[in-house]
Amino acid sequence: MSEMSVISWMVGRDLLLGAVDALPAETVWLANANGRVLARTLVAGEDVPPFDRSPYDGYALRAADTAAASREHPVTLSVLEEIPAGTIGRVPIRPGTAAKILTGAMIPKGADAVIPFEKTSFTDDTVTIFEPLKPGSNIVNAGEDVQRGTVLCEAGTRIDAGLMGTLATQNEVLPEVIRRPRVGLISTGAELVEPGEMRTPGGIYNSSRYAFTAILQELGCEVISLGSVMDERPAIADRITGGLTRCDALILTGGVSVGDYDLTPSAMELAGVRILFRGVDMKPGKACCYGIHNGKLVCGLSGNPASAMTNFYAVALPAFRRLCGERDCCQNMIEVTLLQPFDKQSPAVRFLHGRLSVRDGRCCLALPAAQGNEMLSGLIGCDVMAIVPAGSGPLPAGTILKGFQI
């Protein structure tokens, strides 16, 4: 394999973004659409609400009939009927009349205001008003929430509770969404033991598989475990080739450094993968190898879980968001203030994991007790990564860094 120079994490991120496209669209039942990515822009086909409606239990009436109402001179109107939600008034409102109306019901013809029950005195046949109302009082107008023809959401938006409910208001029972990427996980290394099995002397449990399963599922990917493979170039290449027939992308952990058993990059080439870059100038996460095969991303990451996850969040995550169809793929940068000092030198760009909080109007980063290539437990509960510039010395508490949420 030819030597390739180490690049910055942002250059690597952009190379991966340029190498992949969103997957094709499919339709799903609305009840199953939460977390999926919208494949086409949603334009309102009807008003919401579709008719003028009452926001209260009360009485629908003509505002003009209440113009002279006061505590001293109340106005009493005849009640023509009761209009529950989901029904239509049978008779129009005439001068001197009103209709009992319940929350959500359509405003009857002739009425232009609603007064809540608690502001009236009433019997079965009459309602007494003690204050004047203006036309339009207490009426939710047709289209007040959404007007027909309004662009409600752009393609590439992940469906959340608000969008899912909005799709329902538009009777979109089969929304078009991007197909979930099928991502295969391959673990390399003779030392790996699956959780639940007896750990052999010198063996370690395969934590990377489960950490990346969680990351990918949160992204909305379908995760396919392709098992573990020994540190043998042909065996790794065969597993890559087989995985590419089933999956839209592959992630391999282990074998990407420069030791005698670091065979993943050459195995990728043997499998026909075109290498995009090898190594990124960052810590942790420098060791990596990324390539492409017929538009499918192949990611070779460190066997150290924390190192692999750091690299993935910084470099590969935006490309996987693009595969999922998301419109805004790159991380939104924020400023974070360190709550504790960080005592190490940073000759290269360093990424710090931590927990985000807001204090006195500032975004603050609380560092875990453990930060390091192999310290997976230090990532528990972490939701942000801060970027320490190359050449930085120890950082005191209060230092402001750029970072992004993960």
C-alpha positions as CSV (number, residue, x, y, z in Angstrom):
1,M,0.0,0.0,0.0
2,S,1.3,3.4,-0.9
3,E,2.2,5.9,1.8
4,M,-0.3,8.7,2.3
5,S,0.2,11.8,4.4
6,V,-1.9,12.5,7.5
7,I,-4.6,15.1,7.0
8,S,-6.6,17.3,9.3
9,W,-9.9,16.0,10.6
10,M,-11.9,18.7,8.7
11,V,-10.3,17.8,5.4
12,G,-11.1,14.1,6.1
13,R,-14.6,15.0,7.0
14,D,-15.2,16.9,3.8
15,L,-13.6,14.1,1.7
16,L,-16.1,11.6,3.1
17,L,-19.0,14.0,2.7
18,G,-18.1,14.4,-1.0
19,A,-17.9,10.6,-1.5
20,V,-21.4,9.6,-0.5
21,D,-25.0,10.4,-1.4
22,A,-28.3,9.9,0.4
23,L,-29.9,6.5,-0.2
24,P,-33.1,6.1,-2.2
25,A,-36.5,6.9,-0.8
26,E,-39.2,4.6,0.4
27,T,-42.7,5.0,2.0
28,V,-43.5,3.9,5.5
29,W,-46.6,4.0,7.6
30,L,-46.9,7.3,9.5
31,A,-46.9,5.4,12.8
32,N,-43.5,4.0,12.0
33,A,-42.0,7.3,10.7
34,N,-40.6,8.8,13.9
35,G,-36.8,9.3,13.6
36,R,-36.8,8.8,9.8
37,V,-35.6,11.5,7.4
38,L,-38.2,13.2,5.1
39,A,-37.4,12.5,1.4
40,R,-39.5,15.3,-0.1
41,T,-40.4,18.8,1.0
42,L,-43.8,18.9,2.8
43,V,-46.2,21.5,1.4
44,A,-49.5,22.0,3.2
45,G,-52.4,20.6,1.1
46,E,-55.1,22.0,3.4
47,D,-55.6,24.6,6.1
48,V,-55.1,23.7,9.7
49,P,-57.6,23.9,11.3
50,P,-59.8,23.3,8.2
51,F,-62.6,25.5,9.6
52,D,-63.3,28.2,12.1
53,R,-63.5,26.5,15.5
54,S,-64.0,27.2,19.2
55,P,-61.1,27.1,21.6
56,Y,-63.4,26.8,24.6
57,D,-66.6,25.3,26.0
58,G,-69.0,28.3,25.8
59,Y,-71.5,30.0,23.5
60,A,-71.2,31.1,19.9
61,L,-73.1,34.3,19.2
62,R,-73.2,37.6,17.3
63,A,-70.8,40.2,18.8
64,A,-73.2,42.9,17.9
65,D,-75.8,41.5,20.3
66,T,-73.4,42.1,23.2
67,A,-72.4,45.7,22.4
68,A,-74.4,47.2,25.3
69,A,-73.8,44.3,27.8
70,S,-72.6,45.2,31.3
71,R,-73.0,44.0,34.9
72,E,-75.8,46.6,35.4
73,H,-77.4,45.8,32.0
74,P,-76.7,42.2,31.0
75,V,-77.9,40.8,27.7
76,T,-79.8,37.5,27.6
77,L,-79.9,35.4,24.4
78,S,-81.9,32.4,23.5
79,V,-79.9,29.1,23.1
80,L,-80.9,27.4,19.8
81,E,-78.9,24.1,20.1
82,E,-75.8,22.4,21.4
83,I,-72.8,21.8,19.0
84,P,-70.3,19.2,20.2
85,A,-66.9,18.8,18.6
86,G,-67.2,16.9,15.3
87,T,-70.7,18.1,14.5
88,I,-72.1,21.0,12.5
89,G,-74.7,23.5,13.7
90,R,-78.1,22.8,12.2
91,V,-79.5,26.4,12.3
92,P,-77.8,29.7,11.7
93,I,-77.3,32.2,14.6
94,R,-79.9,35.0,14.3
95,P,-80.1,38.3,16.2
96,G,-80.9,37.6,19.9
97,T,-79.8,33.9,19.7
98,A,-76.7,31.8,20.6
99,A,-75.6,28.2,20.4
100,K,-73.9,26.2,23.1
101,I,-70.6,25.1,21.7
102,L,-67.9,22.7,22.9
103,T,-64.1,22.9,22.5
104,G,-63.1,22.2,18.9
105,A,-66.5,22.5,17.4
106,M,-67.1,24.4,14.1
107,I,-68.4,27.9,14.5
108,P,-72.0,28.0,13.3
109,K,-73.2,30.2,10.5
110,G,-74.1,33.7,11.6
111,A,-71.8,33.6,14.7
112,D,-68.7,35.8,14.9
113,A,-67.6,35.4,18.6
114,V,-67.5,32.9,21.4
115,I,-67.8,33.5,25.1
116,P,-66.5,30.9,27.7
117,F,-69.0,29.3,30.0
118,E,-67.4,30.8,33.1
119,K,-68.1,34.4,32.0
120,T,-71.8,33.8,31.6
121,S,-74.9,32.9,33.6
122,F,-77.0,30.3,31.8
123,T,-80.0,27.9,31.9
124,D,-80.9,25.1,29.5
125,D,-82.6,27.7,27.2
126,T,-80.8,31.0,27.8
127,V,-77.4,32.5,28.3
128,T,-76.7,35.9,29.9
129,I,-73.8,38.0,28.9
130,F,-72.2,40.7,31.2
131,E,-69.6,42.2,28.9
132,P,-69.3,43.3,25.2
133,L,-67.4,41.1,22.7
134,K,-65.6,42.1,19.6
135,P,-66.1,40.3,16.3
136,G,-63.6,37.4,16.1
137,S,-63.3,37.0,19.9
138,N,-62.3,33.5,21.0
139,I,-62.4,32.0,17.5
140,V,-59.6,29.9,16.0
141,N,-59.7,30.8,12.4
142,A,-59.3,28.3,9.5
143,G,-55.6,28.2,8.6
144,E,-54.5,29.9,11.8
145,D,-51.9,27.1,12.4
146,V,-51.1,26.2,8.8
147,Q,-52.3,27.8,5.5
148,R,-52.7,25.7,2.4
149,G,-49.6,26.0,0.2
150,T,-47.2,26.7,3.1
151,V,-43.9,24.9,3.0
152,L,-44.0,23.1,6.3
153,C,-40.7,21.2,6.2
154,E,-37.8,20.8,3.8
155,A,-36.6,17.4,2.5
156,G,-33.7,16.1,4.7
157,T,-35.4,16.9,8.0
158,R,-35.5,14.2,10.6
159,I,-39.0,13.5,11.7
160,D,-39.7,14.4,15.3
161,A,-42.9,14.7,17.4
162,G,-43.9,18.0,15.9
163,L,-43.3,16.9,12.3
164,M,-45.0,13.6,12.8
165,G,-48.1,15.4,14.2
166,T,-48.0,17.9,11.3
167,L,-47.9,15.0,8.8
168,A,-51.0,13.7,10.4
169,T,-52.8,17.1,10.0
170,Q,-52.1,16.8,6.2
171,N,-53.4,13.2,6.0
172,E,-49.9,12.0,5.0
173,V,-50.3,8.4,6.1
174,L,-47.5,7.1,3.9
175,P,-44.7,9.7,4.0
176,E,-41.7,9.4,1.7
177,V,-38.5,8.9,3.8
178,I,-34.9,7.9,3.0
179,R,-34.2,4.2,3.4
180,R,-32.3,3.3,6.5
181,P,-28.6,2.7,5.7
182,R,-27.6,-0.9,6.4
183,V,-24.2,-0.6,8.1
184,G,-22.1,-3.7,8.7
185,L,-19.7,-4.0,11.7
186,I,-16.6,-6.1,11.4
187,S,-14.3,-6.6,14.4
188,T,-10.7,-7.7,13.8
189,G,-8.3,-9.3,16.2
190,A,-7.6,-12.7,17.7
191,E,-8.0,-11.3,21.2
192,L,-11.7,-10.5,20.9
193,V,-14.3,-12.4,22.9
194,E,-18.0,-11.8,22.6
195,P,-19.9,-10.8,25.8
196,G,-21.6,-13.9,27.2
197,E,-18.7,-16.2,26.3
198,M,-15.9,-17.3,28.5
199,R,-13.0,-14.9,28.4
200,T,-9.7,-16.6,27.6
201,P,-6.4,-15.6,29.1
202,G,-5.2,-12.5,27.1
203,G,-8.7,-12.0,25.7
204,I,-10.8,-8.9,25.9
205,Y,-14.5,-8.4,25.4
206,N,-15.7,-6.9,22.1
207,S,-17.0,-3.6,23.3
208,S,-16.6,-1.7,20.0
209,R,-19.3,-3.7,18.3
210,Y,-21.8,-2.6,21.0
211,A,-20.7,1.0,21.2
212,F,-21.0,1.4,17.4
213,T,-24.3,-0.4,17.4
214,A,-25.6,2.3,19.8
215,I,-24.2,5.2,17.8
216,L,-25.6,3.8,14.5
217,Q,-29.0,3.0,15.9
218,E,-29.3,6.5,17.2
219,L,-28.5,7.8,13.7
220,G,-31.3,5.7,12.3
221,C,-29.2,3.0,10.7
222,E,-29.9,-0.7,10.5
223,V,-26.9,-2.4,12.1
224,I,-25.7,-5.8,10.7
225,S,-23.1,-7.6,12.7
226,L,-20.6,-9.3,10.4
227,G,-18.7,-10.9,13.2
228,S,-15.1,-11.1,14.2
229,V,-12.2,-12.1,12.0
230,M,-8.6,-13.0,12.7
231,D,-5.7,-10.7,11.8
232,E,-5.2,-12.2,8.4
233,R,-5.3,-10.1,5.3
234,P,-7.2,-12.5,3.0
235,A,-9.8,-13.3,5.7
236,I,-10.4,-9.6,6.4
237,A,-10.7,-8.9,2.6
238,D,-13.2,-11.7,2.2
239,R,-15.3,-10.4,5.1
240,I,-15.2,-6.9,3.5
241,T,-16.3,-8.3,0.1
242,G,-19.1,-10.2,1.6
243,G,-20.2,-7.2,3.7
244,L,-20.3,-5.0,0.7
245,T,-22.9,-7.3,-1.0
246,R,-25.3,-6.8,2.0
247,C,-24.6,-3.4,3.3
248,D,-24.5,0.3,2.3
249,A,-21.4,1.0,4.4
250,L,-18.9,-0.9,6.6
251,I,-17.1,-0.1,9.8
252,L,-14.1,-2.2,10.8
253,T,-12.4,-1.8,14.2
254,G,-8.8,-2.8,14.7
255,G,-5.8,-3.2,12.6
256,V,-5.3,0.3,11.3
257,S,-2.1,1.3,13.0
258,V,1.4,0.5,11.8
259,G,2.2,-2.8,13.5
260,D,2.8,-6.2,12.0
261,Y,-0.8,-7.2,12.6
262,D,-2.3,-4.0,11.4
263,L,-3.7,-5.4,8.1
264,T,-7.0,-3.7,7.7
265,P,-5.8,-1.0,5.1
266,S,-4.1,-3.6,2.9
267,A,-7.1,-5.9,3.2
268,M,-9.4,-3.0,2.1
269,E,-7.3,-2.6,-1.0
270,L,-7.3,-6.3,-1.7
271,A,-11.1,-6.2,-1.5
272,G,-11.1,-3.4,-4.2
273,V,-11.7,-0.5,-1.9
274,R,-10.2,2.8,-3.1
275,I,-8.4,4.4,-0.2
276,L,-9.3,8.0,0.4
277,F,-7.0,8.7,3.3
278,R,-5.1,7.0,6.1
279,G,-4.5,8.8,9.4
280,V,-5.9,12.0,10.7
281,D,-4.0,14.6,12.7
282,M,-6.0,14.4,15.9
283,K,-5.8,12.8,19.4
284,P,-7.3,10.5,20.2
285,G,-8.3,8.9,16.9
286,K,-5.3,9.4,14.7
287,A,-5.2,5.8,13.4
288,C,-7.8,5.2,10.8
289,C,-8.2,4.3,7.1
290,Y,-11.2,5.4,5.0
291,G,-12.1,4.2,1.5
292,I,-14.9,3.9,-1.0
293,H,-16.2,1.0,-3.1
294,N,-18.9,1.6,-5.7
295,G,-20.2,4.5,-3.6
296,K,-20.2,2.6,-0.4
297,L,-18.1,3.9,2.5
298,V,-15.6,1.6,4.2
299,C,-14.3,2.9,7.5
300,G,-11.3,1.3,9.2
301,L,-11.1,2.6,12.8
302,S,-8.9,1.9,15.8
303,G,-9.3,-1.1,17.9
304,N,-9.4,1.2,21.0
305,P,-13.1,2.0,21.4
306,A,-12.7,5.5,22.8
307,S,-10.2,6.4,20.0
308,A,-12.5,4.9,17.3
309,M,-15.5,6.7,18.6
310,T,-13.8,10.0,18.8
311,N,-12.6,9.7,15.2
312,F,-16.1,8.6,14.0
313,Y,-17.8,11.6,15.7
314,A,-15.3,14.1,14.3
315,V,-14.7,12.7,10.8
316,A,-17.3,10.2,9.7
317,L,-20.5,11.2,11.4
318,P,-21.5,13.9,8.8
319,A,-21.1,11.4,6.0
320,F,-23.4,8.9,7.7
321,R,-25.9,11.7,8.3
322,R,-25.8,12.3,4.5
323,L,-26.3,8.6,3.9
324,C,-29.4,8.9,6.1
325,G,-30.6,11.8,3.9
326,E,-30.2,14.6,6.4
327,R,-29.9,18.1,4.9
328,D,-27.7,19.6,7.6
329,C,-24.9,17.1,8.0
330,C,-21.9,18.9,9.6
331,Q,-21.6,19.7,13.2
332,N,-22.8,23.0,14.5
333,M,-20.0,24.6,16.4
334,I,-20.6,26.1,19.8
335,E,-18.3,27.7,22.4
336,V,-17.9,25.8,25.7
337,T,-16.2,26.8,28.9
338,L,-14.1,24.2,30.8
339,L,-15.4,23.6,34.3
340,Q,-12.2,21.8,35.3
341,P,-8.5,22.3,34.3
342,F,-7.0,20.0,31.7
343,D,-3.4,19.4,32.5
344,K,-1.9,17.7,29.4
345,Q,0.0,19.2,26.5
346,S,-1.7,19.0,23.1
347,P,1.0,18.9,20.3
348,A,-1.8,17.8,17.9
349,V,-5.4,18.8,17.8
350,R,-7.1,17.1,20.8
351,F,-10.7,16.3,21.3
352,L,-12.1,16.3,24.9
353,H,-15.4,14.5,25.7
354,G,-17.6,15.9,28.3
355,R,-21.1,16.7,29.6
356,L,-22.8,19.9,28.5
357,S,-24.6,22.2,30.9
358,V,-25.7,25.8,31.0
359,R,-24.5,28.0,33.8
360,D,-24.9,31.8,34.0
361,G,-25.9,31.9,30.3
362,R,-22.7,30.0,29.2
363,C,-22.4,26.5,27.7
364,C,-20.1,24.7,30.1
365,L,-18.2,21.4,29.7
366,A,-17.7,19.0,32.6
367,L,-14.8,16.6,31.9
368,P,-15.0,13.0,33.0
369,A,-12.4,11.6,35.3
370,A,-11.0,9.5,32.5
371,Q,-9.9,10.8,29.1
372,G,-7.8,8.5,26.9
373,N,-7.6,6.2,23.9
374,E,-8.8,3.2,25.7
375,M,-10.9,4.8,28.5
376,L,-14.4,3.8,27.2
377,S,-16.0,4.4,30.5
378,G,-15.1,8.1,30.3
379,L,-17.6,8.5,27.5
380,I,-20.6,7.5,29.6
381,G,-23.2,10.3,29.5
382,C,-20.9,12.5,27.3
383,D,-22.8,14.6,24.8
384,V,-20.3,17.2,23.6
385,M,-16.7,17.2,22.3
386,A,-14.4,20.2,22.7
387,I,-11.5,20.9,20.3
388,V,-8.1,21.9,21.8
389,P,-6.0,23.6,19.2
390,A,-2.6,22.0,18.2
391,G,0.3,23.4,20.2
392,S,-1.8,24.1,23.3
393,G,-0.3,23.7,26.8
394,P,-2.3,22.8,29.9
395,L,-5.6,24.5,30.1
396,P,-7.0,26.1,33.2
397,A,-10.6,26.0,34.3
398,G,-12.6,28.7,32.5
399,T,-10.8,28.2,29.2
400,I,-13.2,28.7,26.2
401,L,-13.0,26.2,23.4
402,K,-15.0,25.5,20.3
403,G,-16.8,22.2,20.2
404,F,-19.9,20.4,19.0
405,Q,-22.6,18.2,20.4
406,I,-22.6,14.4,19.7
